[in-house]
Amino acid sequence: MSILLNGKTLSQEILNGLKGEISHLTTKPTLAVIIVGNNPASQIYVRNKIKTCERIGITSRHIEFDVCASEETLLKTIEILNGESDVNGILVQLPLPSHIDEKKIIQAIDPKKDVDGFHFSNIGALSIGSPKLVSCTPKGIVTLLNHYSIELAGKHCVIVGRSNIVGKPLAMLMTNNDATVTLCHSKTHCLERFTRQADILISCVGIPHFITETMVKERAVVVDVGINRLENGTLVGDVEFDSVSKKASFITPVPGGVGPMTIATLMENTLQAYKLKTPCTSK
């Protein structure tokens, strides 16, 4: 049976450490969270982020727009937040309504306040191994693997899913950690041929039980980024957990694996953005 990569426990340790550090600051970091529309999942994510901010001492600003809000309105709001010196991080909850260009919105955020790590400048810095603000889920995954002393250097890491939010930045981050990376996607032929070679297999496709036991090498490390809700309300990942957990050496549960690490990393990034702007501010 696999050892569980417990992101819930580790994230609590990280948040407790951040809370202690923030308590010694003369001023508090501020995170502005923007949400457009009433997507239920997005509403839950935003509430969790705001709740976590409150718990560790980060000031949160919740800015909510109707689903019909214009792209111009959103861009103007970001411009104002960029100019406010007391705002350290800006996060626009994705996905956005179809009439709003997500790339345009992300690029409007000041890179130094881009705590999601999605701005071209931050992705570019990551690509050359000099990142400042790294995408939260990829960074959280590497933190989790490091915590369990899972060696990355020289290992073959196969990532299934090439999104700009997880797959692509994760491929760069794992490469920066000296892993050999194969990035697979919907156009990959004979996917199992690649996944069965993986020392570290990471799935971020958003399809319930997509990764089955036959796709996994014996004793591989399996990281499940997927969070999928079945018709009966049950949350499951991309990985068929019951069968794969009997074959893998380590595996993340869903929920309680990668998800908590993403929020903890967002808090880390917010404090990091604060430090980039406001050095030497301890009491």
C-alpha positions in Angstrom: 0.0 0.0 0.0 1.2 3.5 -0.9 2.4 6.1 1.6 -0.1 9.1 1.5 1.4 12.5 0.5 -0.6 14.4 3.1 -1.0 17.9 1.8 -3.5 18.8 4.4 -1.1 18.3 7.3 1.8 19.9 5.6 -0.2 22.9 4.5 -1.2 23.5 8.2 2.4 23.5 9.2 3.2 26.0 6.5 0.3 28.3 7.4 1.3 28.2 11.1 4.8 29.2 10.2 3.5 32.1 8.0 1.2 33.2 10.8 4.1 33.4 13.2 6.2 35.4 10.7 3.4 37.8 9.8 2.7 38.5 13.5 6.2 40.1 13.7 5.6 42.5 10.8 5.0 46.2 11.4 2.4 46.2 8.6 0.4 43.3 7.2 0.4 41.9 3.7 -2.8 42.6 1.7 -4.3 40.3 -0.9 -7.0 41.6 -3.3 -9.2 38.8 -4.7 -11.4 39.6 -7.7 -14.3 37.3 -8.8 -16.6 37.8 -11.7 -19.9 35.9 -11.7 -21.4 33.3 -9.4 -19.7 30.1 -10.4 -20.3 27.8 -7.4 -16.8 26.3 -7.4 -15.1 29.7 -7.8 -17.2 31.1 -4.9 -16.0 28.2 -2.7 -12.4 28.7 -3.7 -12.5 32.4 -3.0 -14.2 31.9 0.4 -11.4 29.4 1.3 -8.7 31.9 0.3 -10.2 34.7 2.2 -10.8 32.5 5.3 -7.1 31.4 5.2 -6.0 35.0 4.9 -7.9 35.9 8.0 -6.5 32.9 9.9 -2.8 33.8 9.4 -3.0 37.6 9.5 -3.1 38.6 5.8 -5.6 41.4 5.0 -7.9 40.4 2.3 -10.0 42.5 0.0 -12.9 40.8 -1.8 -14.0 42.5 -5.0 -17.0 40.9 -6.7 -18.5 41.7 -10.0 -21.7 40.5 -11.7 -21.3 38.0 -14.5 -22.1 40.7 -17.1 -19.3 43.0 -15.9 -17.3 44.4 -18.8 -13.6 43.6 -19.6 -13.0 47.3 -19.4 -14.3 47.5 -15.8 -12.1 44.6 -14.7 -9.0 46.1 -16.4 -9.7 49.5 -14.7 -10.0 47.8 -11.3 -6.7 46.0 -11.8 -5.1 49.3 -12.8 -6.3 50.9 -9.6 -5.0 48.0 -7.5 -1.7 48.0 -9.2 -1.3 51.6 -8.1 -2.3 51.1 -4.5 0.9 50.7 -2.4 -0.8 48.8 0.4 -2.0 46.0 -2.0 0.7 43.4 -2.3 -1.0 40.7 -4.2 -3.8 40.6 -6.8 -5.6 37.4 -7.7 -8.3 37.1 -10.4 -10.3 34.0 -9.8 -10.5 31.8 -13.0 -12.3 30.9 -15.1 -13.7 34.2 -16.3 -16.9 34.7 -18.3 -16.4 34.0 -22.0 -16.7 37.7 -23.0 -13.6 38.5 -21.0 -10.1 37.7 -22.4 -8.3 35.9 -19.5 -4.8 36.4 -21.0 -5.4 40.2 -21.3 -6.6 40.3 -17.7 -3.6 38.3 -16.3 -1.1 40.5 -18.2 -2.7 43.6 -16.8 -1.6 42.6 -13.3 1.7 44.1 -12.0 4.1 41.1 -12.2 5.3 42.0 -8.7 1.7 41.5 -7.4 1.0 38.5 -9.5 0.7 36.0 -6.7 -0.8 33.4 -9.0 2.4 33.4 -11.0 0.6 33.6 -14.4 2.0 36.8 -15.8 4.3 36.4 -18.9 7.2 37.9 -16.9 6.9 35.4 -14.1 6.5 32.5 -16.4 9.5 33.7 -18.4 11.6 34.0 -15.2 10.6 30.4 -14.3 11.6 29.2 -17.7 15.2 30.4 -17.2 15.4 29.1 -13.6 15.1 32.5 -11.9 11.6 32.7 -10.6 10.2 35.2 -8.1 6.5 34.3 -8.0 5.8 30.7 -9.1 2.4 29.3 -10.0 0.8 28.0 -6.8 -0.2 24.5 -7.7 3.2 23.5 -9.3 5.1 25.1 -6.4 2.9 23.4 -3.9 3.5 20.0 -5.6 7.3 20.4 -5.4 7.1 21.5 -1.8 5.1 18.4 -1.0 7.5 16.1 -2.8 10.5 17.7 -1.0 8.8 17.3 2.3 8.6 13.6 1.9 12.2 13.5 0.7 11.3 12.3 -2.8 14.3 12.7 -5.0 13.6 14.7 -8.2 17.0 15.0 -9.7 17.5 12.4 -12.5 14.0 11.0 -12.1 11.6 10.7 -15.1 8.6 12.9 -14.4 5.6 12.4 -16.7 2.9 15.1 -16.6 -0.5 14.5 -18.1 -2.1 17.8 -19.0 -0.6 20.9 -20.5 -2.6 23.8 -19.0 -1.0 27.2 -18.5 -2.1 27.0 -14.8 -0.5 23.6 -13.9 1.0 21.4 -16.6 3.3 23.9 -18.4 4.7 25.7 -15.4 5.1 22.4 -13.5 7.2 21.0 -16.4 9.5 24.0 -16.1 9.7 23.8 -12.3 10.5 20.1 -12.4 13.1 20.7 -15.0 14.7 23.3 -12.8 14.8 20.7 -10.1 16.8 18.4 -12.5 14.1 16.0 -13.3 13.7 14.6 -16.9 10.3 15.7 -18.0 7.8 14.4 -20.5 4.7 16.6 -21.0 1.7 14.6 -22.3 -1.6 15.9 -23.5 -4.8 15.1 -25.5 -2.9 14.7 -28.7 -0.3 12.3 -27.3 -0.4 8.9 -29.0 -0.1 5.7 -26.9 -0.3 7.7 -23.6 0.3 4.5 -21.5 3.7 4.0 -23.2 4.8 7.3 -21.5 3.0 7.0 -18.2 4.4 3.5 -17.5 7.9 4.9 -17.8 7.3 7.5 -15.1 9.1 7.5 -11.8 6.9 10.5 -10.9 3.5 10.6 -12.6 1.4 13.7 -12.3 -2.1 14.0 -13.6 -3.9 17.3 -14.2 -6.5 16.6 -16.8 -9.7 17.0 -14.8 -11.2 13.7 -15.8 -12.4 11.3 -13.1 -10.4 8.1 -12.7 -8.5 8.8 -15.9 -5.3 7.2 -14.6 -5.7 3.5 -14.1 -3.5 0.9 -12.5 -2.3 -0.4 -15.9 -0.9 3.1 -16.7 1.3 3.2 -13.7 4.8 1.7 -13.1 5.4 -0.4 -10.0 6.5 1.8 -7.1 6.0 5.1 -9.0 5.2 8.3 -7.1 1.7 9.4 -8.2 0.4 13.0 -7.8 -3.3 13.6 -8.5 -4.1 17.3 -9.2 -7.7 16.6 -10.4 -10.7 17.6 -8.3 -13.8 16.2 -9.9 -17.3 16.0 -8.5 -19.4 13.0 -9.4 -23.1 13.0 -9.9 -23.6 11.7 -6.4 -21.6 14.6 -5.0 -18.4 12.6 -4.2 -15.1 14.3 -4.9 -12.6 12.2 -6.8 -9.3 12.8 -8.6 -7.9 12.0 -12.0 -6.4 8.8 -10.5 -8.3 5.6 -9.8 -7.1 5.7 -6.2 -8.1 2.2 -4.9 -6.2 0.3 -7.5 -3.3 2.7 -8.1 -2.6 3.1 -4.4 -1.8 -0.6 -4.2 0.9 -0.2 -6.9 2.5 3.2 -6.2 5.1 4.0 -3.6 3.6 7.4 -2.7 0.2 8.9 -3.7 -1.8 12.0 -3.0 -5.3 11.6 -1.7 -8.3 13.6 -3.1 -9.2 15.7 -1.3 -6.4 16.4 1.1 -3.4 16.2 -1.2 -2.5 19.0 -3.7 -5.5 21.3 -3.0 -4.4 22.5 0.5 -0.9 23.0 -0.8 -2.2 25.3 -3.5 -3.8 27.7 -1.0 -0.8 27.5 1.4 1.5 28.4 -1.5 -0.8 31.4 -2.4 -0.3 32.7 1.1 3.5 32.1 0.8 3.5 34.1 -2.5 1.5 36.9 -0.9 4.1 37.3 1.8 6.9 37.0 -0.7 5.3 39.8 -2.8 5.1 41.9 0.4 8.8 41.3 1.1 9.8 42.2 -2.5 8.2 45.6 -2.0 8.7 46.1 1.7 12.0 44.7 3.0 13.1 44.8 6.6 9.7 45.5 8.2 9.9 43.3 11.3 9.0 44.7 14.7 
